[in-house]
Amino acid sequence: MNPILAITMGDPAGIGPEIVVKALNETSTYGKCNPLVVGDVAVMRKAIKATGLSMQCRPVSDVSGAGFEYGCMDVYDLNLTGADRLEYGKVSAEAGNAAFLSVRTAIGLAMNKEVDGTVTAPINKEALNLAGHHFDGHTEIYAHFTGTGKYAMLLADEFLRVIHVSTHVSLREACDRVKKQRIIDVTQLITDACRQFGIETPRIGIAGLNPHSSDNGLFGWEEEKEIIPAVNELKCMGYDVEGPIPPDTLFAKAKCGRYDGCVAMYHDQGHIPFKVVGFNWDPGTGRMSSVQGVNITLGLPIIRVSVDHGTAFDVAGKGIASPDAILLAIDYAARMAGSSV
């Protein structure tokens, strides 16, 4: 049987609802999973209209009421917003609250084992905080409501997979967080994830922090005191790891297949090469022609996969947003759910 995936609508003023509609308009989606949208029927009907697609909406109040039939979107209806009041492209507390409660509901469904995994459409951090929900983003919401202390962000595309030692902190603090045990922890997490993706013996490349991985201490000490001891211990534990590798070469090698996963030392070190590979700008239209790549939170007791892009308020409601990333997120979540059965 296909796994049941709870797919949140995202911020109703952004592109989340319409990329969800486009993803569920693909017959291949129903071949991989049984999708259940978590949000508002009114918002999703508005998104269907914006995309110009022909699709029905079926509101349900529990998972057992879903039919999972192509052409009829099942929506776990929370009735949170007045869809007519919400303006596309406008930050609001009402939209932020609706997005937050959709996520929290999806987490609850997964924790209660009513669904096999969750996929999240983008939320807006400003709207989230205006609504009184003071979280940095999805990752922190999931960690809080699942009671998870050890977790990490994994960015994944077809050939490039990147996990981070630290994410949403200042660059100065990020350097202080490069510690042996944290490097070991995230390397174990990305190795386990790669195995869920069907890679039996993952090869992991671990980045240095400093230019040229410090050139034997010439440009810094973190490699000698923290990263190299972590790499050596991981090898003793049986992990196939290499490092520290100069950051300016690690990701190019990984993109070409040398490594199955990469450990980045801080947010931008991992995000920049990942988005250079997955985000494609069309100079003719002045917009992204495709946006690929997903964000997976590892270490949780439930599956959470998200798109790795924002709410794109500038194009929301125009029906032109690309569903590439959410289709990839659904694919990853379905594969992870299938491997855990």
Secondary structure as the mmCIF struct_conf table of DSSP 4:
data_model
#
loop_
_struct_conf.conf_type_id
_struct_conf.id
_struct_conf.beg_label_comp_id
_struct_conf.beg_label_asym_id
_struct_conf.beg_label_seq_id
_struct_conf.end_label_comp_id
_struct_conf.end_label_asym_id
_struct_conf.end_label_seq_id
HELX_LH_PP_P HELX_LH_PP_P1 ASN A 2 PRO A 3
STRN STRN1 ILE A 4 THR A 8
TURN_TY1_P TURN_TY1_P1 PRO A 12 ALA A 13
BEND BEND1 GLY A 14 ILE A 15
HELX_RH_AL_P HELX_RH_AL_P1 GLY A 16 LEU A 24
TURN_TY1_P TURN_TY1_P2 ASN A 25 ASN A 25
BEND BEND2 GLU A 26 GLU A 26
HELX_RH_AL_P HELX_RH_AL_P2 THR A 27 LYS A 32
STRN STRN2 ASN A 34 GLY A 39
HELX_RH_AL_P HELX_RH_AL_P3 VAL A 41 THR A 51
TURN_TY1_P TURN_TY1_P3 GLY A 52 GLY A 52
STRN STRN3 GLN A 56 VAL A 60
BEND BEND3 SER A 61 ASP A 62
HELX_RH_3T_P HELX_RH_3T_P1 VAL A 63 GLY A 65
STRN STRN4 GLU A 69 GLU A 69
TURN_TY1_P TURN_TY1_P4 TYR A 70 GLY A 71
STRN STRN5 CYS A 72 ASP A 77
BEND BEND4 THR A 81 THR A 81
TURN_TY1_P TURN_TY1_P5 ALA A 83 ARG A 85
HELX_LH_PP_P HELX_LH_PP_P2 LEU A 86 GLU A 87
TURN_TY1_P TURN_TY1_P6 TYR A 88 GLY A 89
HELX_RH_AL_P HELX_RH_AL_P4 ALA A 93 MET A 111
TURN_TY1_P TURN_TY1_P7 ASN A 112 LYS A 113
BEND BEND5 GLU A 114 ASP A 116
STRN STRN6 GLY A 117 THR A 120
HELX_RH_AL_P HELX_RH_AL_P5 LYS A 125 LEU A 130
TURN_TY1_P TURN_TY1_P8 ALA A 131 GLY A 132
BEND BEND6 ASP A 136 GLY A 137
HELX_RH_AL_P HELX_RH_AL_P6 HIS A 138 THR A 146
TURN_TY1_P TURN_TY1_P9 GLY A 147 GLY A 147
BEND BEND7 GLY A 149 LYS A 150
STRN STRN7 ALA A 152 ALA A 156
BEND BEND8 GLU A 158 PHE A 159
STRN STRN8 ARG A 161 HIS A 164
BEND BEND9 VAL A 165 VAL A 165
BEND BEND10 HIS A 168 VAL A 169
HELX_RH_AL_P HELX_RH_AL_P7 LEU A 171 ASP A 176
TURN_TY1_P TURN_TY1_P10 ARG A 177 ARG A 177
HELX_RH_AL_P HELX_RH_AL_P8 LYS A 180 GLN A 196
TURN_TY1_P TURN_TY1_P11 PHE A 197 GLY A 198
BEND BEND11 GLU A 200 THR A 201
STRN STRN9 ILE A 204 ALA A 207
BEND BEND12 LEU A 209 ASN A 210
HELX_RH_3T_P HELX_RH_3T_P2 PRO A 211 ASP A 215
TURN_TY1_P TURN_TY1_P12 ASN A 216 LEU A 218
BEND BEND13 PHE A 219 PHE A 219
BEND BEND14 TRP A 221 TRP A 221
HELX_RH_AL_P HELX_RH_AL_P9 GLU A 222 GLU A 222
HELX_RH_PI_P HELX_RH_PI_P1 GLU A 223 ILE A 227
HELX_RH_AL_P HELX_RH_AL_P10 ILE A 228 CYS A 236
TURN_TY1_P TURN_TY1_P13 MET A 237 GLY A 238
STRN STRN10 VAL A 241 ILE A 245
HELX_LH_PP_P HELX_LH_PP_P3 PRO A 246 PRO A 246
HELX_RH_AL_P HELX_RH_AL_P11 PRO A 247 LYS A 255
TURN_TY1_P TURN_TY1_P14 CYS A 256 GLY A 257
BEND BEND15 ARG A 258 ARG A 258
BEND BEND16 ASP A 260 ASP A 260
STRN STRN11 GLY A 261 ALA A 264
BEND BEND17 MET A 265 TYR A 266
HELX_RH_AL_P HELX_RH_AL_P12 HIS A 267 GLY A 278
STRN STRN12 PHE A 279 ASP A 282
TURN_TY1_P TURN_TY1_P15 PRO A 283 GLY A 286
STRN STRN13 ARG A 287 VAL A 291
STRN STRN14 VAL A 294 LEU A 298
BEND BEND18 GLY A 299 GLY A 299
BEND BEND19 PRO A 301 ILE A 302
STRN STRN15 ARG A 304 VAL A 307
BEND BEND20 ASP A 308 HIS A 309
TURN_TY1_P TURN_TY1_P16 PHE A 313 GLY A 319
HELX_RH_AL_P HELX_RH_AL_P13 ASP A 324 SER A 340
#
